[in-house]
Structure formats: C-alpha cells, structure tokens
Amino acid sequence: MSAVALEVILGFVFGILGMGLLMRYKKLTRSNYYRILFIVTALILIFFGVYLGYIGIFLNE
C-alpha cells in the first residue's frame, strides 16, 4: 500500500470518527461542558481527516 493511499484512508477514518461523535454527543453526556468538548473534538477530528485526505491526494506527487 502506498503512502498516498494510507493518508487518504486515515483521512476517511478520522472524518468518520468525528462525524460519529457529532451525531452521538447528546447521548454520551448531559453536561454542557462535556458536550462542548465533544463538539470541539469532533470538529478537530473532521478537519484533521480532511487535511490528511487533501495532503494525500493533492500534495504527494
């Protein structure tokens, strides 16, 4: 498996983990503090996944 494919696959995995957190954060806790923490963590995971996918596709030549 090439490094490009690995980066793209890891990007998808992190994106899916972030989306899963965004969809389930209300059921995971009732505290507003932890809900905000879950939302921030999910957004970081999603953006890191997009970054890995972008780097893997467009910047590896």
PDB file of N, CA, C and O in Angstrom:
ATOM      1  N   MET A   1       0.849  -1.169   0.000  1.00  0.00           N
ATOM      2  CA  MET A   1       0.000   0.000   0.000  1.00  0.00           C
ATOM      3  C   MET A   1       0.901   1.241   0.000  1.00  0.00           C
ATOM      4  O   MET A   1       1.866   1.320   0.760  1.00  0.00           O
ATOM      5  N   SER A   2       0.580   2.177  -0.839  1.00  0.00           N
ATOM      6  CA  SER A   2       1.402   3.378  -0.937  1.00  0.00           C
ATOM      7  C   SER A   2       1.067   4.360   0.181  1.00  0.00           C
ATOM      8  O   SER A   2       0.041   4.240   0.852  1.00  0.00           O
ATOM      9  N   ALA A   3       1.943   5.317   0.360  1.00  0.00           N
ATOM     10  CA  ALA A   3       1.756   6.329   1.403  1.00  0.00           C
ATOM     11  C   ALA A   3       0.556   7.213   1.088  1.00  0.00           C
ATOM     12  O   ALA A   3      -0.133   7.671   2.000  1.00  0.00           O
ATOM     13  N   VAL A   4       0.304   7.456  -0.184  1.00  0.00           N
ATOM     14  CA  VAL A   4      -0.833   8.288  -0.585  1.00  0.00           C
ATOM     15  C   VAL A   4      -2.142   7.612  -0.186  1.00  0.00           C
ATOM     16  O   VAL A   4      -3.028   8.250   0.382  1.00  0.00           O
ATOM     17  N   ALA A   5      -2.256   6.343  -0.482  1.00  0.00           N
ATOM     18  CA  ALA A   5      -3.482   5.610  -0.142  1.00  0.00           C
ATOM     19  C   ALA A   5      -3.672   5.544   1.363  1.00  0.00           C
ATOM     20  O   ALA A   5      -4.796   5.663   1.852  1.00  0.00           O
ATOM     21  N   LEU A   6      -2.586   5.355   2.101  1.00  0.00           N
ATOM     22  CA  LEU A   6      -2.679   5.292   3.547  1.00  0.00           C
ATOM     23  C   LEU A   6      -3.152   6.618   4.134  1.00  0.00           C
ATOM     24  O   LEU A   6      -3.975   6.627   5.049  1.00  0.00           O
ATOM     25  N   GLU A   7      -2.646   7.730   3.625  1.00  0.00           N
ATOM     26  CA  GLU A   7      -3.086   9.035   4.113  1.00  0.00           C
ATOM     27  C   GLU A   7      -4.559   9.276   3.814  1.00  0.00           C
ATOM     28  O   GLU A   7      -5.279   9.815   4.654  1.00  0.00           O
ATOM     29  N   VAL A   8      -5.009   8.890   2.644  1.00  0.00           N
ATOM     30  CA  VAL A   8      -6.411   9.087   2.284  1.00  0.00           C
ATOM     31  C   VAL A   8      -7.314   8.207   3.144  1.00  0.00           C
ATOM     32  O   VAL A   8      -8.358   8.661   3.611  1.00  0.00           O
ATOM     33  N   ILE A   9      -6.925   6.965   3.353  1.00  0.00           N
ATOM     34  CA  ILE A   9      -7.722   6.061   4.180  1.00  0.00           C
ATOM     35  C   ILE A   9      -7.782   6.564   5.621  1.00  0.00           C
ATOM     36  O   ILE A   9      -8.848   6.546   6.237  1.00  0.00           O
ATOM     37  N   LEU A  10      -6.656   7.011   6.159  1.00  0.00           N
ATOM     38  CA  LEU A  10      -6.655   7.565   7.516  1.00  0.00           C
ATOM     39  C   LEU A  10      -7.499   8.834   7.598  1.00  0.00           C
ATOM     40  O   LEU A  10      -8.136   9.091   8.619  1.00  0.00           O
ATOM     41  N   GLY A  11      -7.503   9.619   6.536  1.00  0.00           N
ATOM     42  CA  GLY A  11      -8.362  10.795   6.490  1.00  0.00           C
ATOM     43  C   GLY A  11      -9.827  10.421   6.587  1.00  0.00           C
ATOM     44  O   GLY A  11     -10.585  11.059   7.318  1.00  0.00           O
ATOM     45  N   PHE A  12     -10.230   9.395   5.857  1.00  0.00           N
ATOM     46  CA  PHE A  12     -11.617   8.919   5.940  1.00  0.00           C
ATOM     47  C   PHE A  12     -11.945   8.406   7.339  1.00  0.00           C
ATOM     48  O   PHE A  12     -13.028   8.673   7.860  1.00  0.00           O
ATOM     49  N   VAL A  13     -11.022   7.677   7.943  1.00  0.00           N
ATOM     50  CA  VAL A  13     -11.257   7.118   9.281  1.00  0.00           C
ATOM     51  C   VAL A  13     -11.451   8.244  10.299  1.00  0.00           C
ATOM     52  O   VAL A  13     -12.393   8.205  11.091  1.00  0.00           O
ATOM     53  N   PHE A  14     -10.574   9.238  10.282  1.00  0.00           N
ATOM     54  CA  PHE A  14     -10.718  10.350  11.217  1.00  0.00           C
ATOM     55  C   PHE A  14     -11.989  11.146  10.947  1.00  0.00           C
ATOM     56  O   PHE A  14     -12.634  11.608  11.888  1.00  0.00           O
ATOM     57  N   GLY A  15     -12.356  11.314   9.697  1.00  0.00           N
ATOM     58  CA  GLY A  15     -13.600  12.004   9.365  1.00  0.00           C
ATOM     59  C   GLY A  15     -14.820  11.257   9.872  1.00  0.00           C
ATOM     60  O   GLY A  15     -15.752  11.869  10.394  1.00  0.00           O
ATOM     61  N   ILE A  16     -14.822   9.953   9.725  1.00  0.00           N
ATOM     62  CA  ILE A  16     -15.945   9.139  10.203  1.00  0.00           C
ATOM     63  C   ILE A  16     -16.021   9.168  11.731  1.00  0.00           C
ATOM     64  O   ILE A  16     -17.114   9.235  12.293  1.00  0.00           O
ATOM     65  N   LEU A  17     -14.871   9.117  12.404  1.00  0.00           N
ATOM     66  CA  LEU A  17     -14.875   9.209  13.869  1.00  0.00           C
ATOM     67  C   LEU A  17     -15.437  10.551  14.334  1.00  0.00           C
ATOM     68  O   LEU A  17     -16.217  10.603  15.285  1.00  0.00           O
ATOM     69  N   GLY A  18     -15.047  11.620  13.676  1.00  0.00           N
ATOM     70  CA  GLY A  18     -15.567  12.937  14.019  1.00  0.00           C
ATOM     71  C   GLY A  18     -17.056  13.056  13.777  1.00  0.00           C
ATOM     72  O   GLY A  18     -17.776  13.624  14.598  1.00  0.00           O
ATOM     73  N   MET A  19     -17.525  12.527  12.662  1.00  0.00           N
ATOM     74  CA  MET A  19     -18.964  12.567  12.377  1.00  0.00           C
ATOM     75  C   MET A  19     -19.743  11.732  13.385  1.00  0.00           C
ATOM     76  O   MET A  19     -20.839  12.115  13.796  1.00  0.00           O
ATOM     77  N   GLY A  20     -19.184  10.598  13.784  1.00  0.00           N
ATOM     78  CA  GLY A  20     -19.829   9.767  14.798  1.00  0.00           C
ATOM     79  C   GLY A  20     -19.965  10.493  16.128  1.00  0.00           C
ATOM     80  O   GLY A  20     -20.998  10.394  16.792  1.00  0.00           O
ATOM     81  N   LEU A  21     -18.930  11.220  16.517  1.00  0.00           N
ATOM     82  CA  LEU A  21     -19.014  11.998  17.746  1.00  0.00           C
ATOM     83  C   LEU A  21     -20.053  13.109  17.636  1.00  0.00           C
ATOM     84  O   LEU A  21     -20.784  13.372  18.590  1.00  0.00           O
ATOM     85  N   LEU A  22     -20.120  13.754  16.485  1.00  0.00           N
ATOM     86  CA  LEU A  22     -21.101  14.820  16.308  1.00  0.00           C
ATOM     87  C   LEU A  22     -22.534  14.296  16.363  1.00  0.00           C
ATOM     88  O   LEU A  22     -23.430  14.981  16.857  1.00  0.00           O
ATOM     89  N   MET A  23     -22.744  13.105  15.866  1.00  0.00           N
ATOM     90  CA  MET A  23     -24.100  12.553  15.871  1.00  0.00           C
ATOM     91  C   MET A  23     -24.508  12.016  17.238  1.00  0.00           C
ATOM     92  O   MET A  23     -25.701  11.968  17.539  1.00  0.00           O
ATOM     93  N   ARG A  24     -23.552  11.610  18.074  1.00  0.00           N
ATOM     94  CA  ARG A  24     -23.886  10.933  19.329  1.00  0.00           C
ATOM     95  C   ARG A  24     -23.550  11.734  20.582  1.00  0.00           C
ATOM     96  O   ARG A  24     -23.690  11.203  21.684  1.00  0.00           O
ATOM     97  N   TYR A  25     -23.115  12.988  20.464  1.00  0.00           N
ATOM     98  CA  TYR A  25     -22.630  13.693  21.637  1.00  0.00           C
ATOM     99  C   TYR A  25     -23.736  13.960  22.655  1.00  0.00           C
ATOM    100  O   TYR A  25     -23.441  14.040  23.848  1.00  0.00           O
ATOM    101  N   LYS A  26     -24.992  14.102  22.240  1.00  0.00           N
ATOM    102  CA  LYS A  26     -26.075  14.351  23.187  1.00  0.00           C
ATOM    103  C   LYS A  26     -26.380  13.104  24.026  1.00  0.00           C
ATOM    104  O   LYS A  26     -26.813  13.221  25.172  1.00  0.00           O
ATOM    105  N   LYS A  27     -26.160  11.933  23.470  1.00  0.00           N
ATOM    106  CA  LYS A  27     -26.420  10.696  24.204  1.00  0.00           C
ATOM    107  C   LYS A  27     -25.243  10.288  25.079  1.00  0.00           C
ATOM    108  O   LYS A  27     -25.400   9.457  25.972  1.00  0.00           O
ATOM    109  N   LEU A  28     -24.065  10.861  24.835  1.00  0.00           N
ATOM    110  CA  LEU A  28     -22.889  10.474  25.604  1.00  0.00           C
ATOM    111  C   LEU A  28     -22.828  11.155  26.969  1.00  0.00           C
ATOM    112  O   LEU A  28     -22.303  10.580  27.923  1.00  0.00           O
ATOM    113  N   THR A  29     -23.362  12.377  27.070  1.00  0.00           N
ATOM    114  CA  THR A  29     -23.308  13.096  28.342  1.00  0.00           C
ATOM    115  C   THR A  29     -24.441  14.108  28.434  1.00  0.00           C
ATOM    116  O   THR A  29     -25.033  14.494  27.425  1.00  0.00           O
ATOM    117  N   ARG A  30     -24.731  14.529  29.653  1.00  0.00           N
ATOM    118  CA  ARG A  30     -25.742  15.556  29.879  1.00  0.00           C
ATOM    119  C   ARG A  30     -25.112  16.895  30.252  1.00  0.00           C
ATOM    120  O   ARG A  30     -25.794  17.920  30.249  1.00  0.00           O
ATOM    121  N   SER A  31     -23.836  16.899  30.569  1.00  0.00           N
ATOM    122  CA  SER A  31     -23.141  18.111  30.976  1.00  0.00           C
ATOM    123  C   SER A  31     -22.847  18.992  29.760  1.00  0.00           C
ATOM    124  O   SER A  31     -22.365  18.509  28.735  1.00  0.00           O
ATOM    125  N   ASN A  32     -23.142  20.278  29.884  1.00  0.00           N
ATOM    126  CA  ASN A  32     -22.873  21.196  28.774  1.00  0.00           C
ATOM    127  C   ASN A  32     -21.380  21.318  28.485  1.00  0.00           C
ATOM    128  O   ASN A  32     -20.977  21.454  27.331  1.00  0.00           O
ATOM    129  N   TYR A  33     -20.565  21.269  29.533  1.00  0.00           N
ATOM    130  CA  TYR A  33     -19.120  21.361  29.353  1.00  0.00           C
ATOM    131  C   TYR A  33     -18.608  20.212  28.480  1.00  0.00           C
ATOM    132  O   TYR A  33     -17.842  20.439  27.543  1.00  0.00           O
ATOM    133  N   TYR A  34     -19.023  19.000  28.781  1.00  0.00           N
ATOM    134  CA  TYR A  34     -18.556  17.860  28.005  1.00  0.00           C
ATOM    135  C   TYR A  34     -19.168  17.839  26.605  1.00  0.00           C
ATOM    136  O   TYR A  34     -18.534  17.351  25.670  1.00  0.00           O
ATOM    137  N   ARG A  35     -20.362  18.349  26.446  1.00  0.00           N
ATOM    138  CA  ARG A  35     -20.940  18.437  25.105  1.00  0.00           C
ATOM    139  C   ARG A  35     -20.115  19.360  24.229  1.00  0.00           C
ATOM    140  O   ARG A  35     -19.842  19.045  23.070  1.00  0.00           O
ATOM    141  N   ILE A  36     -19.715  20.500  24.776  1.00  0.00           N
ATOM    142  CA  ILE A  36     -18.865  21.426  24.016  1.00  0.00           C
ATOM    143  C   ILE A  36     -17.520  20.778  23.718  1.00  0.00           C
ATOM    144  O   ILE A  36     -16.983  20.932  22.622  1.00  0.00           O
ATOM    145  N   LEU A  37     -16.978  20.057  24.687  1.00  0.00           N
ATOM    146  CA  LEU A  37     -15.713  19.363  24.490  1.00  0.00           C
ATOM    147  C   LEU A  37     -15.828  18.301  23.392  1.00  0.00           C
ATOM    148  O   LEU A  37     -14.922  18.162  22.570  1.00  0.00           O
ATOM    149  N   PHE A  38     -16.937  17.552  23.375  1.00  0.00           N
ATOM    150  CA  PHE A  38     -17.157  16.563  22.310  1.00  0.00           C
ATOM    151  C   PHE A  38     -17.289  17.225  20.947  1.00  0.00           C
ATOM    152  O   PHE A  38     -16.769  16.708  19.959  1.00  0.00           O
ATOM    153  N   ILE A  39     -17.972  18.352  20.880  1.00  0.00           N
ATOM    154  CA  ILE A  39     -18.139  19.054  19.600  1.00  0.00           C
ATOM    155  C   ILE A  39     -16.790  19.543  19.085  1.00  0.00           C
ATOM    156  O   ILE A  39     -16.486  19.391  17.902  1.00  0.00           O
ATOM    157  N   VAL A  40     -15.984  20.127  19.962  1.00  0.00           N
ATOM    158  CA  VAL A  40     -14.665  20.623  19.556  1.00  0.00           C
ATOM    159  C   VAL A  40     -13.779  19.464  19.111  1.00  0.00           C
ATOM    160  O   VAL A  40     -13.088  19.564  18.098  1.00  0.00           O
ATOM    161  N   THR A  41     -13.797  18.380  19.854  1.00  0.00           N
ATOM    162  CA  THR A  41     -13.004  17.206  19.493  1.00  0.00           C
ATOM    163  C   THR A  41     -13.454  16.630  18.153  1.00  0.00           C
ATOM    164  O   THR A  41     -12.621  16.249  17.330  1.00  0.00           O
ATOM    165  N   ALA A  42     -14.749  16.565  17.932  1.00  0.00           N
ATOM    166  CA  ALA A  42     -15.268  16.047  16.668  1.00  0.00           C
ATOM    167  C   ALA A  42     -14.848  16.931  15.504  1.00  0.00           C
ATOM    168  O   ALA A  42     -14.464  16.425  14.450  1.00  0.00           O
ATOM    169  N   LEU A  43     -14.916  18.239  15.681  1.00  0.00           N
ATOM    170  CA  LEU A  43     -14.507  19.148  14.612  1.00  0.00           C
ATOM    171  C   LEU A  43     -13.014  19.033  14.320  1.00  0.00           C
ATOM    172  O   LEU A  43     -12.598  19.096  13.163  1.00  0.00           O
ATOM    173  N   ILE A  44     -12.217  18.866  15.360  1.00  0.00           N
ATOM    174  CA  ILE A  44     -10.776  18.674  15.150  1.00  0.00           C
ATOM    175  C   ILE A  44     -10.521  17.392  14.373  1.00  0.00           C
ATOM    176  O   ILE A  44      -9.698  17.379  13.457  1.00  0.00           O
ATOM    177  N   LEU A  45     -11.213  16.316  14.723  1.00  0.00           N
ATOM    178  CA  LEU A  45     -11.042  15.053  14.000  1.00  0.00           C
ATOM    179  C   LEU A  45     -11.466  15.175  12.541  1.00  0.00           C
ATOM    180  O   LEU A  45     -10.793  14.652  11.653  1.00  0.00           O
ATOM    181  N   ILE A  46     -12.575  15.861  12.290  1.00  0.00           N
ATOM    182  CA  ILE A  46     -13.056  16.023  10.915  1.00  0.00           C
ATOM    183  C   ILE A  46     -12.066  16.837  10.093  1.00  0.00           C
ATOM    184  O   ILE A  46     -11.719  16.459   8.974  1.00  0.00           O
ATOM    185  N   PHE A  47     -11.613  17.957  10.654  1.00  0.00           N
ATOM    186  CA  PHE A  47     -10.685  18.797   9.905  1.00  0.00           C
ATOM    187  C   PHE A  47      -9.333  18.119   9.710  1.00  0.00           C
ATOM    188  O   PHE A  47      -8.687  18.324   8.683  1.00  0.00           O
ATOM    189  N   PHE A  48      -8.895  17.313  10.680  1.00  0.00           N
ATOM    190  CA  PHE A  48      -7.659  16.561  10.502  1.00  0.00           C
ATOM    191  C   PHE A  48      -7.828  15.512   9.407  1.00  0.00           C
ATOM    192  O   PHE A  48      -6.906  15.281   8.625  1.00  0.00           O
ATOM    193  N   GLY A  49      -8.983  14.885   9.345  1.00  0.00           N
ATOM    194  CA  GLY A  49      -9.250  13.927   8.275  1.00  0.00           C
ATOM    195  C   GLY A  49      -9.260  14.580   6.910  1.00  0.00           C
ATOM    196  O   GLY A  49      -8.723  14.026   5.951  1.00  0.00           O
ATOM    197  N   VAL A  50      -9.870  15.761   6.810  1.00  0.00           N
ATOM    198  CA  VAL A  50      -9.873  16.498   5.541  1.00  0.00           C
ATOM    199  C   VAL A  50      -8.454  16.900   5.160  1.00  0.00           C
ATOM    200  O   VAL A  50      -8.067  16.821   3.994  1.00  0.00           O
ATOM    201  N   TYR A  51      -7.684  17.330   6.152  1.00  0.00           N
ATOM    202  CA  TYR A  51      -6.295  17.709   5.903  1.00  0.00           C
ATOM    203  C   TYR A  51      -5.478  16.523   5.387  1.00  0.00           C
ATOM    204  O   TYR A  51      -4.733  16.657   4.416  1.00  0.00           O
ATOM    205  N   LEU A  52      -5.618  15.372   6.032  1.00  0.00           N
ATOM    206  CA  LEU A  52      -4.881  14.187   5.578  1.00  0.00           C
ATOM    207  C   LEU A  52      -5.293  13.785   4.168  1.00  0.00           C
ATOM    208  O   LEU A  52      -4.445  13.440   3.344  1.00  0.00           O
ATOM    209  N   GLY A  53      -6.587  13.828   3.891  1.00  0.00           N
ATOM    210  CA  GLY A  53      -7.043  13.489   2.550  1.00  0.00           C
ATOM    211  C   GLY A  53      -6.512  14.463   1.507  1.00  0.00           C
ATOM    212  O   GLY A  53      -6.106  14.049   0.421  1.00  0.00           O
ATOM    213  N   TYR A  54      -6.511  15.746   1.826  1.00  0.00           N
ATOM    214  CA  TYR A  54      -6.016  16.761   0.909  1.00  0.00           C
ATOM    215  C   TYR A  54      -4.521  16.586   0.648  1.00  0.00           C
ATOM    216  O   TYR A  54      -4.069  16.636  -0.496  1.00  0.00           O
ATOM    217  N   ILE A  55      -3.764  16.380   1.722  1.00  0.00           N
ATOM    218  CA  ILE A  55      -2.332  16.170   1.584  1.00  0.00           C
ATOM    219  C   ILE A  55      -2.060  14.909   0.762  1.00  0.00           C
ATOM    220  O   ILE A  55      -1.185  14.896  -0.104  1.00  0.00           O
ATOM    221  N   GLY A  56      -2.820  13.854   1.045  1.00  0.00           N
ATOM    222  CA  GLY A  56      -2.596  12.595   0.338  1.00  0.00           C
ATOM    223  C   GLY A  56      -2.907  12.662  -1.135  1.00  0.00           C
ATOM    224  O   GLY A  56      -2.220  12.039  -1.944  1.00  0.00           O
ATOM    225  N   ILE A  57      -3.935  13.411  -1.500  1.00  0.00           N
ATOM    226  CA  ILE A  57      -4.344  13.451  -2.901  1.00  0.00           C
ATOM    227  C   ILE A  57      -3.592  14.502  -3.700  1.00  0.00           C
ATOM    228  O   ILE A  57      -3.096  14.208  -4.787  1.00  0.00           O
ATOM    229  N   PHE A  58      -3.498  15.712  -3.186  1.00  0.00           N
ATOM    230  CA  PHE A  58      -3.019  16.821  -3.994  1.00  0.00           C
ATOM    231  C   PHE A  58      -1.556  17.168  -3.824  1.00  0.00           C
ATOM    232  O   PHE A  58      -0.954  17.697  -4.758  1.00  0.00           O
ATOM    233  N   LEU A  59      -0.955  16.896  -2.675  1.00  0.00           N
ATOM    234  CA  LEU A  59       0.404  17.373  -2.458  1.00  0.00           C
ATOM    235  C   LEU A  59       1.477  16.298  -2.594  1.00  0.00           C
ATOM    236  O   LEU A  59       2.663  16.628  -2.607  1.00  0.00           O
ATOM    237  N   ASN A  60       1.111  15.050  -2.692  1.00  0.00           N
ATOM    238  CA  ASN A  60       2.081  13.985  -2.950  1.00  0.00           C
ATOM    239  C   ASN A  60       2.154  13.731  -4.444  1.00  0.00           C
ATOM    240  O   ASN A  60       1.192  13.273  -5.061  1.00  0.00           O
ATOM    241  N   GLU A  61       3.282  14.029  -4.999  1.00  0.00           N
ATOM    242  CA  GLU A  61       3.413  13.857  -6.456  1.00  0.00           C
ATOM    243  C   GLU A  61       4.363  12.752  -6.790  1.00  0.00           C
ATOM    244  O   GLU A  61       4.594  12.470  -7.966  1.00  0.00           O
TER     245      GLU A  61
END
